[in-house]
């Protein structure tokens, strides 16, 4: 069967909402797009452990420490699910991690910002995980089967993370003058980077059209960003706080909130590796990979030994 006919049959499956599985025929561009997106998502989960892990030892109570430990563990699990899904597209986990360490592969720009106070743990849960969920709920219906199935559990856990983050800020918002100021400061610093998480404008997103056609994505960057703004603009009222955007206001005609312009120069600088913590994050990942080499070698030696025993039996 010719490539043209295969592409037609492939698109018919997509249009009928039939999942594409690893052994199915797929266009090379579809494979590469999924591999780039899934591996980038996996990297983001792993790198995302760093700004929060920094606060485990400084959490204000045993309860908060336990919650944060559990959350960081969840993120490690998410990374493993996603690396496993990406491997079904033909690239080894080691190669994906090497691409991350070399700077070839990207991860979410949000994780290149510092966590300066305890309130940042709440802001990350509420805003960062909230933005992630907005995108990830759509991914439970993405056309590539292994990715869609991995996202079901991830979304359930991320939903808990968002609620936990909001509850952290809610407690601070009802606290002392200093605690309320810390809460507002964290919201001010994380709001715009959270909006950047949805990626560039649709007009500048080179992969958006094909990703929508292949149902890798279900909504565009700008649609998801608007949905997020509409949600957070209402939730922030419950905190008695404000979002740092003087242009934010309800537009009755559109039935959506209008909001200000993102600093796209900052966005692209962070994406290109020039953010506040880019070097720190990658240095930490490289160090962990190098210091964990003995664990990987021991696990491989044990697996080889087990295989040898099985064959001998």
C-alpha positions in Angstrom: 0.0 0.0 0.0 1.4 3.4 -0.9 2.3 6.1 1.6 -0.6 8.3 0.4 -3.1 5.5 1.1 -1.5 4.8 4.5 -1.8 8.5 5.4 -5.5 8.5 4.4 -6.2 5.4 6.6 -4.2 6.9 9.4 -6.2 10.2 9.3 -9.5 8.3 9.1 -8.6 6.5 12.4 -7.8 9.9 14.0 -11.1 11.4 12.8 -13.0 8.4 14.2 -11.4 8.8 17.6 -9.5 5.5 17.3 -6.3 5.6 19.3 -3.0 5.2 17.5 -0.9 2.5 19.1 2.9 1.9 19.0 2.8 -0.9 16.4 0.4 1.0 14.1 1.7 2.8 11.0 2.1 6.5 11.6 3.6 9.4 9.6 7.2 10.1 10.7 6.1 13.7 11.5 3.4 12.4 13.9 6.0 10.2 15.6 8.4 13.0 16.0 5.8 15.5 17.2 4.6 13.1 19.9 8.1 12.2 20.9 9.1 15.8 21.3 5.9 16.7 23.3 5.9 13.6 25.5 9.7 13.7 26.3 9.4 17.5 27.0 6.5 16.8 29.3 8.6 14.1 31.1 11.6 16.4 31.5 9.3 19.1 32.9 8.0 16.7 35.6 11.5 15.7 36.6 13.0 19.2 36.6 9.8 20.5 38.3 10.8 18.5 41.4 13.8 20.8 42.0 12.1 24.1 43.0 9.8 22.3 45.4 12.3 19.8 46.7 14.3 22.9 47.9 11.5 23.6 50.5 11.0 20.1 51.9 13.4 20.7 54.8 12.0 24.2 55.4 8.3 23.4 55.4 6.6 25.2 58.4 5.1 22.0 59.9 5.3 18.2 59.8 1.9 18.2 57.9 3.2 20.5 55.2 6.5 18.6 54.9 4.6 15.3 54.4 2.3 16.9 51.8 5.3 18.3 49.9 7.2 15.1 50.0 4.2 13.2 48.6 3.8 15.8 45.8 7.5 15.6 44.7 7.2 11.8 44.7 4.1 12.1 42.5 6.1 14.3 40.0 8.8 11.7 39.9 6.2 9.1 39.0 4.7 11.3 36.3 8.1 11.6 34.7 8.6 7.8 34.7 5.1 7.2 33.2 5.9 9.7 30.4 9.4 8.5 29.7 7.9 5.0 29.3 5.2 6.4 26.9 7.9 8.2 24.9 10.0 5.0 24.6 7.2 3.3 22.7 8.0 5.8 19.9 11.4 4.3 19.4 13.8 6.5 21.4 15.7 5.2 24.5 15.3 6.9 27.9 19.0 7.4 28.1 19.0 9.3 24.8 16.1 11.5 26.0 17.9 12.3 29.2 21.2 13.0 27.3 19.2 15.4 25.1 17.9 17.2 28.3 21.4 17.4 29.8 22.9 18.8 26.6 20.3 21.5 26.3 18.9 20.0 23.0 15.6 19.0 24.6 13.4 21.6 26.4 11.2 21.5 29.4 8.6 24.0 30.7 9.9 27.5 31.1 8.1 27.9 34.4 10.7 25.8 36.3 13.5 28.2 35.6 12.1 30.7 38.2 13.3 30.6 41.8 11.2 29.7 44.8 11.9 32.5 47.3 9.3 31.9 50.1 7.1 29.2 51.5 4.1 30.9 49.7 5.7 30.0 46.4 4.8 26.3 47.2 1.2 27.4 47.3 1.5 29.6 44.2 3.1 26.7 42.2 0.4 24.3 43.3 -2.5 26.7 42.5 -1.1 28.5 39.4 1.5 26.2 37.8 -0.3 22.9 38.4 -3.6 24.7 37.6 -2.2 25.7 34.2 -0.8 22.2 33.7 -4.2 20.6 34.4 -5.8 22.9 31.9 -3.6 21.4 29.2 -3.4 17.9 30.5 -7.1 17.2 30.8 -7.2 17.7 27.0 -4.3 15.2 26.7 -6.4 12.4 28.3 -8.1 12.4 24.9 -5.0 12.8 22.7 -4.8 10.5 19.8 -1.7 8.5 20.8 -2.8 5.7 23.1 0.1 5.4 25.5 0.2 9.1 26.2 -3.6 9.4 26.7 -3.6 6.5 29.2 -0.6 7.9 31.1 -2.4 11.2 31.5 -5.5 9.8 33.3 -3.6 9.1 36.5 -1.4 12.1 36.1 -4.4 14.4 35.9 -6.0 12.9 39.0 -2.8 13.6 41.0 -2.3 17.1 39.5 -5.8 18.0 40.5 -4.9 17.2 44.1 -1.8 19.2 43.8 -3.7 22.3 42.7 -6.2 22.0 45.5 -3.4 21.6 48.0 -1.6 24.7 46.6 -4.8 26.8 46.8 -5.4 25.6 50.4 -1.8 26.7 51.3 -2.4 30.2 50.0 -5.9 30.3 51.6 -4.3 29.7 55.1 -1.7 32.4 54.4 -4.4 34.8 53.2 -6.2 34.5 56.5 -3.0 34.9 58.6 -1.0 37.8 59.8 -0.2 41.0 57.8 3.2 39.5 56.9 1.7 36.2 55.8 -0.9 38.0 53.6 1.9 40.1 52.0 3.9 36.9 51.3 0.8 35.3 49.7 0.3 38.4 47.4 4.0 38.6 46.6 4.1 34.9 45.4 1.0 35.4 43.2 2.6 38.5 41.7 5.8 36.7 40.8 4.2 33.5 39.5 1.2 34.9 37.5 2.9 35.9 34.3 5.3 32.8 34.1 2.2 30.7 34.6 0.5 32.3 31.6 3.7 31.6 29.6 3.3 27.9 30.3 0.8 27.6 27.5 3.5 28.4 25.0 3.7 31.0 22.3 0.8 32.7 20.6 -1.0 30.5 18.1 0.3 32.7 15.3 3.9 31.8 16.4 3.3 28.1 17.2 4.9 26.2 14.4 3.4 22.8 15.3 -0.1 23.8 16.3 -2.0 23.2 13.0 -0.8 19.6 12.5 -1.1 18.8 16.2 -4.8 19.9 16.0 -5.4 17.9 12.8 -3.9 14.8 14.3 -5.7 15.4 17.6 -2.5 15.4 19.5 -3.9 18.7 20.9 -7.6 19.4 21.3 -7.3 23.2 22.0 -4.8 25.8 20.9 -2.4 27.6 23.2 -4.4 30.8 23.2 -7.7 29.0 23.9 -6.2 27.2 26.9 -4.6 30.4 28.2 -7.9 32.2 28.0 -9.7 29.4 29.8 -7.0 29.5 32.6 -7.4 33.3 33.0 -11.1 33.0 33.3 -10.8 30.3 36.0 -8.1 32.0 38.1 -9.6 35.5 37.9 -12.6 34.1 39.8 -10.7 31.9 42.2 -8.4 34.7 43.3 -11.4 36.5 44.8 -11.7 33.8 47.4 -8.2 34.5 48.6 -8.9 38.2 48.9 -5.9 38.8 46.7 -5.4 40.4 43.2 -3.7 39.3 40.0 -0.8 41.7 38.9 -2.5 42.8 35.7 -4.1 46.2 35.5 -5.7 45.3 32.2 -7.6 42.3 33.7 -11.4 42.9 33.5 -14.5 41.0 32.5 -15.6 41.5 28.9 -19.4 41.1 28.8 -19.5 41.0 25.0 -16.9 38.2 24.8 -18.0 36.5 28.0 -14.3 36.2 28.9 -11.8 38.2 30.9 -9.5 40.5 28.9 -6.0 40.5 30.1 -2.7 42.2 29.5 0.2 41.3 27.1 2.7 38.7 28.2 6.4 39.8 28.1 7.3 37.6 25.1 10.9 38.7 25.1 11.2 37.2 28.6 9.5 34.1 27.5 11.8 33.5 24.6 14.9 34.3 26.7 13.9 31.7 29.2 13.1 29.1 26.5 16.5 29.7 25.0 18.2 29.0 28.3 18.7 32.4 29.7 16.2 32.4 32.5 17.0 33.0 36.2 17.6 29.4 37.0 18.3 27.6 33.7 21.9 26.8 34.5 21.1 25.8 38.1 18.4 23.4 37.1 20.4 21.6 34.4 23.5 21.5 36.6 21.4 19.8 39.3 20.0 17.2 36.9 23.5 16.4 35.5 24.9 16.0 39.0 22.0 13.7 40.0 22.5 11.6 36.9 26.3 11.2 37.4 26.0 10.4 41.1 23.2 7.9 40.4 25.3 5.9 37.9 26.2 3.2 40.4 22.5 2.6 41.1 21.8 2.1 37.3 24.8 -0.1 37.0 23.9 -2.3 40.0 20.3 -2.6 38.7 21.5 -3.7 35.3 24.0 -6.2 36.7 21.2 -7.7 38.8 18.9 -7.9 35.8 21.6 -9.6 33.7 22.2 -12.1 36.6 18.5 -12.9 36.8 18.3 -13.5 33.0 21.3 -15.8 33.2 19.8 -17.8 35.9 16.5 -18.1 34.1 18.2 -19.3 30.9 20.2 -21.9 32.9 17.1 -23.2 34.5 
